[in-house]
Amino acid sequence: MAETTLENQLTEARDHVLQTCDIKPQIGLVLGSGLGAFADSVAERTALPYGEIPHMPAPTVSGHAGKMCLGRSGDIPVACLQGRVHLYEGHPAERLVFGVRLLAHLGCSIVLLTNAAGGIDAAFKPGTLMLIDDHLNLSGTNPLNGPNHDFLGPRFPDMTRAYDEELCAMAKRAAADIGLDLAQGIYAALQGPSYETPAEIRMLRTLGANAVGMSTVPEVIALRHIGVRCGAISCITNMAAGLGHATLDHSEVEETAGATRDVFMKLLASWIQHIAA
């Protein structure tokens, strides 16, 4: 019953989007805290508030507009999720990934994800952009818990190459094209909403993490379950606890994300063109 219900929900959501807009997206984007401006830049743009899309959960956090925007980046049809929902908002893990499953059902064979993250690597500073090449799921849950939805993918999906190597190589070339020094590293996902303690940051550094945040990993797991290729970039908006002197605050996250907006948008546009080529 659970499988049929989810399949029906995705079908209803997909049909509503396709009836509203003529764009049939090939690439999906998930735009994190303060990073939604790219969706406003696409040509032939149609914006659908999440509340108008059947079964789509809406975010409650500042910096997440809660809209799906369809249009074209260059000549490439895209669908952008302006914002996402999180575990700390009270959603079960499976609800976090409804949006990316919808992107797949709309026809996106590639999804590029973004987030705002705390920097753990001492070489980072606020405004650094980091290509994610692997992750640590320390959220305490998994969006695939419960009965497997066989219409989506296998019970035990392989996560060896969660972040597609070819997409990562294209991201590096896209960064070089715009003169950006793109960092690279491992992203650790925790549940939040409290920021980490200095002891937790020392633990994460020992485990090999370069950045930490509260999103993205559930979506990547769900997308790889379906067989969709993924790439992801973190905007380092602050240095993690114990690595700076300022009190950690979400307004700083939004401010730094806003300050990197132009270069971030150029990177995404260049990345999409490399994928298209």
C-alpha positions, 0 to 999 in steps of 0.5 A: 500500500505504501508503495502505491501511495507514493507512486500515485503522489509522484504521478499527481505532482508530476502531472500538475507540473507538466500541465502548468508548464511546457518545459520538460526538464533534463537537469534538476537543481536543488538550491540551498540556504540563500542560494536560490537566485539562480532559479530567478535567472533562467529564461522562459521561467515558470515559478510554482510555489510548493504549496500548489504542487500536490504532496510537495512539502514546503520549507519554513526556514528563512532563505528557502523560497519554496518554489519550483522554477522551470525554464532554460539555462542556455538552451538546456531545460532545467527545473530548480527547487528553490529551497528544501525541507529538513529533518529538524523541521519535523519531517520524516526522512522520506518526506525530505526527498519528495522534491528530488524524486519529483525531479526524476519523475519529471525527466531529470537524469542529472541533479545538481545540489547546493547547500550552505555549510560550515567550514572544517578545513582550516584552508577554507574561509567564508565564501569558499565553494567546495565540490563534494566528492563524498559524504558522511551520513551522521543524521541518524536516519536514511530516506530509504528506511521502511519498505522498499519502493521497488518502482524507484530502485533496489533495496540496497543501492550502491553508494560507492560513487554517490557523487558522479565522477564525470560530473565532478570533472565537469564542475572543475572545468566549469570553475576553471572557465570562470577563473574560480579556485574550486575546493573539494572535500567531504561533507558531513550531514548532521540533523541539527538544528543546533550548530555543532559543538567544538568537540563535535567539530574535532570529531568530524575533522578526525573522521575526514570531513571538510564541511558540515551541514544539515541537508543534501545527503538524504537527497543524494541517497534517494537520487542514487536509489533511482539511478539519477546522477548527482553532483553537489557544491557547498558554499562555506558560509561560516567556519564551524564551532571552535574555528572562529570567534563569532557567534554562529547565526543563520543570518551570517549564513544568508549574508555570506551566501548572498555575497557569493551569489554572482560567482555561484550563479556563473559556476552553475551556468557554466557547469550546466553548459559543460554537461550539455556539451 
